[in-house]
């Protein structure tokens, strides 16, 4: 029993030490941790560099002190002007969920009112208050659709940093 417990403790220490030794790219906009985005080796990154005027999607292979090694390119963090963060930023998931919530609530409210009126009065009649409320909910959901964080511009003082968490 003691040997199994000691082995489990040793394995958990080894696994946690390896988990802490991962390198990553940190996109930082201010000191708030919610505005920080991390890219690890093996992940895809969509970026625009100073040399290219368009976005390129590539996979991160390795990170060194001053360079990001990708499958098709080698970049310095200062060469990156913008990074596409539509699918990476956790704040976009919150906005997408809020959008779905408002659109779904408005649609469900209209559907329930229509089914209720058909069942009770045998005629499709939607109350004015319900129509206004569902219209406000659907309008709010549609207004939230374009509000998403799309790109990270490398113009701030914090910018793009390579963080090496090695235990050498």
N, C-alpha and C positions, 0 to 999 in steps of 0.2 A: 504494500500500500504506500509506504514511504517512497519507494523507488518510483512508482508511477506518478506520485505527486511531484517529486523532484524533477522528473523528466518533463512533465507538463509545464512546470514553472520555467525550466530551462528553454523549452521550445517557445513559450510565450515571450520570453525575453529576447530570443533570437529573432522572432517574427516582428516584434515591436521595434527592435533596432534596425531591421531592414526597412520597415515602413517609414521610419524617420529619416532614412538616408536617400530619399528620392529627390532628384533635382527637378526644378520646374521653372517655367517662365511666369513671371508675375506682371500682370497688367494692372497698374495702380493709378487711380484717379482720385487723389486726395488721401487723407489719412483714415477715412472711414473704411472699415473692413468689408462692408457690403458692396463697395464699389471696386473690390479687388477680384480679378479673375486669374485662375491658374491654368496653365497648359503643361501637361506632363509628356515625357517622351512616349511615342506611340500614338499620340492623339493627332488629329488633323487640325491644321490651322489655316485660315483663309486670311491673307494679308495683302497689302499694297506696299511696295517698296519705292524708294526714291528713284530707282532706275527704271521701274515699270510703272506705267500710269493706270494699270488695271489690277483687279484682284486675282490672286493665284491661290489655289488650294493645294497644300502639300502636307506631308506627314513628318512630324518631328522624330528624328532618329536619335540624336545625341545632343547634349548641351555641354559646352566648355565654358571657360572663363569669359571670353568675349565674343563667342560665336554660337549660333544656332545651326546645327547640322540637320538639314532636311533631306528627303529622298532625292530631290531634284536641284537643290540649291544650298549654299552656305551663306548665312546672313549675320550681320552684326545687329544688335537691337536698335542701334541708332539709325540703321538703314530702313527700318520699317516705319512707314508714315501712318498707316491705318490697319486695324485688325477687325474683321467681321465677327461680331459677338452675338448674332441673333439667336443661335442655338446654344450658346455657352453661358450667357448671363442668367443667373437664377432669378433676377428681377423680372425677366421676360416671361418666365413660367407663371409668376404671380399675376402679371398683367393678362396673360392668356387665360388663366383660370377665372379672373374677374370678368373678362369679356364673355366667356362661356356662361358664367353664372348669370349675368344680366340678360344675355340673349335667351338663355334657357328659361329663366324666370318669366320673362315677358311672353314667350311662346307658350309655356305651360299655363300661365294665367288666362290667356286668350282661349286655349283649348278647353280648359276646365269650365270656363264661363259658357262656351258654345255647347259643350256636352250637357251641362246643367240646364241650360235653356231648352235644349232639345228634349231632354228627359222630362222636365217639369211642365213645359208649355207646348210641347210638340211643334215648336217654331223656333227658328234660329234668330235669336235676339241677343245682342251684346249690350250690356249696360254702359252708359256713357262714362261713368267713373272707372270701370274696369278697363275700358278701351283707352282712356287717358293714362292710367297707371301702366298698362302693358306697353303703350306707346313710349312712355318715358323710359321704362326698363330697356326696351329694344333700342331706343335712341342712344341711351347711355352705353350699351354694349357696342353699338356701331361707332360711337365716338371714341371708344377705347381701342378699336382695331388698329389705327395707325400709330398709336402711342407705344412704341417699343424702342428699346436701345438697340441700334443697328450696328454702329461701328465705334471702335475705340480709337481716337486720334492720339498720336504720340506727340503731343505739344506741351503737356504739363511738365512740371519739374520732376515728378515722380517717374512717369513714363513706363517704359518696358525694362524690366530687370531680369537677369538670370540669377536664380537663387540655387546655390549648391548646398545640399544638406548631407554632406559626406562626413563619415566618421573616420578620417584617416589618422 
